[in-house]
Amino acid sequence: MLFKLTPVAAAVLVMFTGHAMAANSLSTQLQNGVGNTADVQQFTSSQASVQQVQIGDGNDTAAFQQDTNSQIDQEQNGNQNGAYGEQLVETGSKITQRQTEQRNNTHASQSLGSGNQINTQQSGTGNFVFAYQDSQLGSTITTTQAGNNNEVMAEQLFGGTGNTSQITQRGDANQGYSEQVEHVGGQIQLNQDGEGHYAYTDQRLGLGGSISVEQFGQFNTAQMFQDSQTDSHSTITQTGNFNEGVVDQVQGANNMGAIIQWGDRNAASVAQYFVTNSSTNVYQNGQDNLHFSSQAGSGHSMTAVATGDGNKVFASEFEGVKLGGQFGNGQTAFLNQNGQQNTINLNQKGNGNLSNLKQDGARNDTTVTQSDNFNELYFEQNGSDNILIADQRGDNNFATGNSFGTGNTTDLTQSGSENRSYTYQDGDANIAVVKQADSYNVAYVSQTGSTNNANVNQSATNQAASITQVGSANQASVHQQ
C-alpha cells in the first residue's frame, strides 16, 4: 500500500472517495488541529478530484491518482506542514498546492500524462517547493513564494512537449533552480525580487529552449546551461548588488546568450561552444564590471557594453586574465566601454573577422588579434592612458584609428594581402608604429600634439606611406622595401 491513512484525534474528516474503476470519484478532507495526516488514492476513475484542507501545525497531506483526468487541491495553513501530490498516467490533470506560515514543504509529481499543470503558492518563512514532471505532453509548472528563506526546485524531464516552468519569489533568501531534459518546447522563467537570490536553470537534449531569469536587489547570481539545443536562447537580467552571471551553451543552433546587469559588483561569463549562429550580448552598467566570453562554431557575433568603473572584457577561451575568444567562421564583435579602468583583449580567428572597439575615459588599453581572412578593425580610444595593439594576419586586412588624449600609443601589425591602415592621435605622449607586410599596403599616420613619434615599416608590393605630425617633439620614419 502506497500511503497509510492515520486517524488523528481532533481531526474533522469528510470523505467521498472512489477507488479502482470508479467514475466521478471525489474525495474531500478537512482537518483542524496539530499532527494530522490525510491520505487519498484514486485509480482508473474519470473526473477524479481530491480536495484536502488542513489548519494547524505539523500536518501532512498526500494524494495519489492514476489513470484519471483529475485534480488534486491541497491547502494548508500553519507551520511545519507537508503536502505531497502525485499523478501517474493522467490526462488534463492539475495539482494545486497552497501553504501559508512557516517551514512548509510541498512536493508535486506528474508522470506519463498529457495536458498537466502544477501550481504551488507559499507565503511565509522557510518554505520549500519541489515540482516534477516527466514524459509529459503540454506540461506546465508555476510556483510563487513570498517571504523568507524561499527555495524552489522544478524539473521537467524525458521527452515532454510544450513544457513551461515558471518560478516567482519575492523576499529574502531566495534560491531557484529549474531543469528541462529531453524536452520539446522548453521555456523556463524565474523571477526573484529581494535578498540572497541564486537561480540555476538547465535545458539539455531538447528543442525550443528559452530561459529567462530576472533578479533585482542584493546577492544575485544566476547560471544557465543549455546543451544540444535547437533554438536555444538565454537571458539574465540582474539589477543591484553582488551580481554575477554565466550563460553556457554547448552544441546547439540559433543560440543567443544575453546578460544585462546594472549596479555593483558585476561580472559575467558567456561561453558558446560547437554552436551555429550564436550571439552574445552583455551590458553591464556600474561598478566592478568584468566580462569573459568565448565562442566557437560558426556564425558568431558579440556585443558587449560596460559603462562605469572597473570595466574589462578579455573574451575568454577559458576565462580570465587575457586569453581570447571567437574562433572559426563569421566572427564579429562590437565592444564599447565608457569610464574608468577599461581593458579589452579580444582574439578572433579564421574567416569573417571584424572588431569595432571604442573606449572612453581612464586607463584604456586594447589588445586585438585577428587571424586569417576578411579582417577589419575600427578603433577609438578617448582619454587617459590609451594603448592599442592590434595584429591582423592574412587576407583583406583593414584598420582605421583614433586615440585623442593622454598616454597614447598605437602599434599595429598587418600581414599579407590588401593591407591598409590609417591611425590618428590627438594630444599627449603619442607614438604610433605601423608595420605592414606583403600586398597592397597603404598606411597614413597623423598625430597632432606632444611627444610624437611615428614609424611605418612596409614590405613590398604597392607600398605607400604618409606621416603628418604637428606640435612638440616630432620624429618620423618610413621604411619600405
C-alpha positions in Angstrom: 0.0 0.0 0.0 1.4 3.3 -1.1 0.1 5.6 1.7 -1.2 4.8 5.1 -4.2 6.8 6.5 -3.7 7.6 10.1 -6.7 8.7 12.0 -5.9 11.5 14.5 -7.9 12.9 17.4 -9.4 16.4 16.9 -9.5 15.9 13.1 -12.6 16.6 11.1 -12.6 14.2 8.2 -15.2 14.3 5.5 -14.6 11.8 2.6 -16.3 10.9 -0.6 -13.8 8.5 -2.1 -13.8 6.3 -5.2 -11.2 3.5 -5.8 -10.5 1.2 -8.7 -12.7 1.6 -11.8 -14.8 4.3 -10.1 -16.3 7.2 -12.1 -16.6 10.8 -11.0 -14.6 9.9 -7.9 -14.5 12.8 -5.3 -12.6 12.9 -2.0 -12.8 15.9 0.3 -10.8 16.0 3.6 -10.9 18.8 6.2 -8.7 18.7 9.2 -8.2 21.2 12.0 -5.6 20.6 14.7 -2.0 19.5 15.2 -0.1 16.5 13.7 -2.9 15.3 11.4 -2.4 13.1 8.3 -4.6 12.8 5.3 -4.0 10.3 2.5 -6.0 9.5 -0.6 -5.5 7.2 -3.5 -7.7 7.1 -6.7 -7.3 4.7 -9.6 -8.8 4.5 -13.1 -11.6 6.9 -12.5 -12.8 9.7 -14.8 -13.3 13.2 -13.4 -11.4 12.3 -10.2 -10.9 15.0 -7.7 -9.2 15.3 -4.3 -9.5 18.4 -2.0 -7.6 18.4 1.2 -7.6 21.3 3.7 -5.6 21.3 6.9 -5.4 24.1 9.5 -2.8 23.9 12.2 0.8 22.8 12.7 2.8 19.7 11.8 0.2 18.3 9.4 0.8 16.1 6.4 -1.4 15.6 3.4 -0.9 13.2 0.5 -2.8 12.3 -2.6 -2.1 9.8 -5.4 -4.1 9.5 -8.7 -3.5 7.1 -11.6 -5.2 6.6 -14.9 -7.5 9.5 -14.4 -8.3 13.0 -15.7 -8.1 14.5 -12.3 -7.4 17.3 -9.9 -5.6 17.5 -6.6 -6.2 20.6 -4.5 -4.2 20.9 -1.2 -4.4 23.8 1.2 -2.5 24.1 4.5 -2.5 27.0 6.9 0.0 26.7 9.7 3.6 25.8 10.5 5.8 22.8 9.5 3.2 21.3 7.2 3.9 19.0 4.3 1.9 18.4 1.1 2.5 15.6 -1.4 0.6 15.2 -4.7 1.3 12.6 -7.4 -0.4 11.9 -10.6 0.5 9.0 -12.9 -0.7 8.2 -16.5 -3.2 11.1 -16.3 -4.8 13.4 -18.8 -5.8 17.0 -18.4 -4.9 16.9 -14.7 -3.8 19.6 -12.3 -2.1 19.7 -8.9 -2.7 22.9 -6.9 -0.9 23.4 -3.5 -1.2 26.4 -1.3 0.5 26.9 2.1 0.8 29.9 4.5 3.0 30.4 7.5 6.4 28.9 8.2 8.7 26.0 7.4 6.3 24.3 5.0 7.2 21.9 2.2 5.4 20.8 -1.0 6.1 18.0 -3.4 4.2 17.7 -6.7 4.9 15.0 -9.2 3.3 14.1 -12.6 4.5 11.3 -14.9 3.4 9.8 -18.2 0.5 12.1 -18.9 -0.8 14.9 -21.1 -2.2 18.5 -20.5 -1.0 18.6 -16.9 -0.3 21.6 -14.7 1.3 22.0 -11.3 0.7 25.2 -9.4 2.1 25.9 -6.0 1.9 29.0 -3.8 3.6 29.6 -0.5 3.8 32.7 1.7 5.7 32.8 5.0 9.2 31.8 6.2 11.5 28.8 5.5 9.3 27.2 2.8 10.4 24.8 0.1 8.8 23.6 -3.1 9.7 20.7 -5.3 7.7 20.1 -8.6 8.5 17.3 -11.0 7.1 16.3 -14.4 8.4 13.6 -16.7 7.3 12.1 -20.1 4.6 14.7 -20.3 2.7 16.4 -23.2 1.7 20.0 -22.6 3.1 20.3 -19.1 3.3 23.5 -17.0 4.8 24.2 -13.6 4.1 27.5 -11.9 5.3 28.3 -8.4 5.0 31.5 -6.4 6.6 32.2 -3.0 6.6 35.4 -0.9 8.5 35.6 2.4 11.8 34.4 3.8 14.3 31.7 3.1 12.5 30.6 -0.1 13.7 27.8 -2.2 12.1 26.2 -5.3 13.1 23.2 -7.5 11.2 22.4 -10.7 12.1 19.6 -13.1 10.6 18.6 -16.4 12.3 15.5 -17.9 12.3 12.8 -20.5 10.5 13.6 -23.7 7.9 16.0 -22.6 6.4 18.5 -25.0 5.0 22.0 -24.5 7.0 22.4 -21.3 6.9 25.6 -19.3 8.3 26.3 -15.9 7.8 29.5 -14.0 9.1 30.4 -10.6 8.5 33.7 -8.9 9.8 34.5 -5.4 9.6 37.8 -3.6 11.6 38.4 -0.4 14.6 37.2 1.4 17.0 34.2 0.9 15.6 33.0 -2.4 17.2 30.3 -4.5 15.5 28.9 -7.6 16.6 26.0 -9.9 14.7 24.6 -12.8 15.6 21.8 -15.2 14.3 20.5 -18.5 15.8 17.5 -20.1 14.9 15.8 -23.4 12.1 18.3 -23.7 10.2 19.8 -26.7 9.1 23.4 -26.5 11.1 24.3 -23.4 10.8 27.7 -21.7 11.8 28.4 -18.2 11.3 31.7 -16.5 12.5 32.7 -13.0 11.8 36.0 -11.3 13.2 36.7 -7.9 12.9 40.0 -6.1 14.8 40.8 -2.9 17.9 39.4 -0.9 20.0 36.3 -1.3 19.0 35.3 -4.9 20.6 32.5 -6.7 19.0 30.8 -9.7 20.2 27.9 -11.7 18.5 26.6 -14.7 19.4 23.8 -17.1 18.0 22.7 -20.5 19.5 19.7 -22.3 18.9 17.5 -25.3 15.8 19.3 -26.3 14.0 21.6 -28.8 12.6 25.1 -28.4 14.7 26.2 -25.4 14.5 29.6 -23.9 15.4 30.6 -20.4 15.0 34.0 -18.7 16.0 35.0 -15.2 15.4 38.4 -13.6 16.7 39.1 -10.1 16.6 42.5 -8.5 18.2 43.6 -5.3 21.1 42.0 -3.4 23.1 38.9 -3.6 22.2 38.0 -7.2 23.9 35.1 -9.0 22.4 33.2 -11.9 23.7 30.4 -14.0 22.1 28.8 -17.0 23.1 25.8 -19.1 21.8 24.8 -22.5 23.2 21.7 -24.1 22.4 20.2 -27.5 19.5 22.5 -28.0 17.9 23.7 -31.2 16.6 27.3 -31.0 18.1 27.9 -27.5 18.0 31.4 -26.0 19.0 32.6 -22.6 18.8 35.9 -20.8 19.9 37.0 -17.3 18.8 40.4 -16.0 20.1 41.4 -12.6 19.7 44.9 -11.2 21.5 45.6 -7.9 24.4 44.4 -5.7 26.6 41.3 -5.9 25.7 40.3 -9.5 27.4 37.6 -11.4 26.0 35.9 -14.5 27.2 32.9 -16.6 25.4 31.5 -19.6 26.8 28.4 -21.1 25.6 27.0 -24.4 27.0 23.9 -26.0 26.3 22.0 -29.2 23.2 23.8 -30.4 21.8 26.1 -33.1 20.4 29.7 -33.0 21.8 30.2 -29.5 21.7 33.6 -28.0 23.1 34.5 -24.6 22.5 37.9 -23.0 23.4 39.2 -19.7 22.3 42.6 -18.5 23.4 43.8 -15.1 23.2 47.3 -13.7 24.8 48.1 -10.4 27.5 46.9 -8.0 30.0 44.0 -8.3 29.0 42.9 -11.8 30.8 40.0 -13.5 29.6 37.9 -16.4 30.8 34.9 -18.3 29.2 33.7 -21.5 30.6 30.6 -23.3 29.2 29.2 -26.5 30.9 26.1 -28.0 30.2 23.9 -31.1 27.2 26.0 -31.9 25.8 27.6 -35.0 24.5 31.2 -35.3 25.4 32.1 -31.7 25.3 35.6 -30.4 26.4 37.1 -27.1 25.1 40.4 -25.7 26.4 41.6 -22.4 25.6 45.0 -21.0 26.9 46.0 -17.6 26.4 49.4 -16.1 28.1 50.4 -12.9 31.0 49.3 -10.7 33.4 46.4 -10.9 32.4 45.2 -14.3 34.2 42.3 -15.9 33.2 40.0 -18.7 34.9 37.0 -20.1 33.2 35.3 -23.1 34.1 32.7 -25.7 32.5 31.5 -28.9 33.4 28.6 -31.1 31.4 27.2 -34.0 30.1 29.2 -36.8 28.1 32.4 -37.3 29.1 34.0 -34.0 28.6 37.6 -33.0 29.3 39.5 -29.8 28.2 42.8 -28.4 29.5 44.0 -25.0 28.9 47.4 -23.5 30.0 48.4 -20.0 29.6 51.9 -18.7 31.3 52.8 -15.5 34.0 51.6 -13.1 36.2 48.6 -13.4 35.4 47.6 -17.0 37.3 44.7 -18.6 36.4 42.1 -21.2 39.2 39.7 -22.2 36.9 37.3 -24.3 37.9 34.0 -22.8 38.8 30.5 -24.1 38.7 29.5 -20.5 38.2 32.7 -18.6 40.5 35.4 -17.3 43.3 37.1 -17.4 43.8 37.9 -21.0 43.1 34.8 -23.1 40.9 35.3 -26.1 37.8 34.1 -27.9 35.6 33.8 -31.0 37.3 31.3 -33.5 36.2 29.9 -36.7 33.8 31.4 -39.2 31.7 34.6 -39.2 33.1 36.3 -36.1 32.0 39.9 -35.4 32.4 41.9 -32.2 31.4 45.3 -31.1 32.8 46.2 -27.7 32.2 49.6 -26.1 33.4 50.7 -22.7 32.9 54.0 -21.2 34.5 55.1 -17.9 37.4 54.1 -15.7 39.7 51.2 -15.8 38.8 49.9 -19.3 40.6 47.0 -20.8 39.6 44.9 -23.8 41.5 41.9 -25.1 39.9 40.0 -27.9 41.2 37.3 -30.2 39.4 36.3 -33.4 40.4 33.5 -35.7 39.6 32.3 -39.2 37.0 33.8 -41.7 34.8 36.9 -41.5 36.6 38.7 -38.6 35.6 42.2 -37.7 36.1 44.1 -34.5 34.7 47.5 -33.7 36.1 48.8 -30.4 35.6 52.0 -28.5 36.8 53.1 -25.1 36.3 56.4 -23.5 37.8 57.5 -20.2 40.6 56.5 -17.9 43.0 53.6 -18.1 42.2 52.4 -21.6 44.0 49.5 -23.1 43.1 47.2 -26.0 44.8 44.2 -27.5 43.2 42.6 -30.5 44.5 39.8 -32.6 42.6 38.8 -35.7 43.7 36.0 -37.9 43.2 35.0 -41.4 40.5 36.1 -43.9 38.3 39.1 -44.0 39.9 41.1 -41.1 38.8 44.7 -40.4 39.2 46.7 -37.2 37.9 50.2 -36.4 39.1 51.6 -33.1 38.6 54.7 -30.9 40.1 55.4 -27.6 39.4 58.7 -25.9 41.0 59.9 -22.7 43.8 58.8 -20.4 46.4 56.1 -20.6 45.4 54.8 -24.1 47.3 52.0 -25.8 46.0 49.9 -28.6 48.0 47.0 -30.0 46.3 45.2 -32.9 47.6 42.4 -35.0 45.9 41.3 -38.2 47.2 38.4 -40.2 46.3 37.3 -43.7 43.8 38.4 -46.4 41.6 41.5 -46.7 43.1 43.5 -43.7 42.0 47.0 -43.0 42.2 49.1 -39.8 41.4 52.7 -39.1 42.1 54.6 -35.9 41.9 57.4 -33.4 43.1 57.9 -30.0 42.6 61.5 -28.6 44.2 62.4 -25.2 47.0 61.4 -22.7 49.3 58.4 -22.9 48.6 57.4 -26.5 50.4 54.5 -28.2 49.1 52.6 -31.2 51.1 49.7 -32.5 49.5 47.9 -35.4 50.9 45.0 -37.4 49.2 43.8 -40.6 50.5 40.9 -42.7 49.7 39.5 -46.1 47.1 40.8 -48.6 45.2 44.0 -49.1 46.6 45.9 -46.1 45.6 49.5 -45.3 45.8 51.3 -42.1 45.1 54.9 -41.0 45.9 55.9 -37.5 45.3 59.4 -35.9 46.1 60.6 -32.5 45.5 64.0 -31.0 47.3 65.0 -27.8 50.0 64.0 -25.3 52.6 61.3 -25.4 51.8 59.9 -28.9 53.7 57.1 -30.5 52.3 55.2 -33.5 54.1 52.3 -35.1 52.6 50.6 -38.1 54.1 47.6 -39.8 52.7 46.1 -42.9 53.9 43.1 -45.0 53.2 41.9 -48.4 50.5 43.1 -50.7 48.7 46.4 -51.5 50.0 48.2 -48.4 49.0 51.8 -47.6 49.5 53.5 -44.2 48.8 57.0 -43.1 49.5 58.3 -39.6 48.7 61.8 -38.3 49.5 62.9 -34.8 48.8 66.5 -33.5 50.4 67.5 -30.2 53.1 66.5 -27.7 55.9 64.0 -27.9 55.0 62.5 -31.2 57.0 59.7 -32.8 55.8 57.6 -35.7 57.3 54.8 -37.6 55.9 52.9 -40.6 57.6 49.9 -42.0 56.2 48.4 -45.2 57.5 45.4 -47.0 56.9 45.0 -50.8 54.1 45.3 -53.2 52.2 48.5 -53.8 53.5 50.4 -50.7 52.6 54.0 -49.8 53.0 55.8 -46.5 52.3 59.3 -45.2 53.1 60.7 -41.8 51.9 64.1 -40.6 52.8 65.3 -37.1 52.2 68.9 -35.9 53.4 70.0 -32.5 56.2 69.0 -30.0 59.0 66.5 -30.2 58.1 65.0 -33.6 60.1 62.3 -35.3 59.1 60.2 -38.2 60.4 57.2 -40.1 59.2 55.3 -43.1 61.0 52.2 -44.2 59.8 50.4 -47.4 61.3 47.5 -49.3 
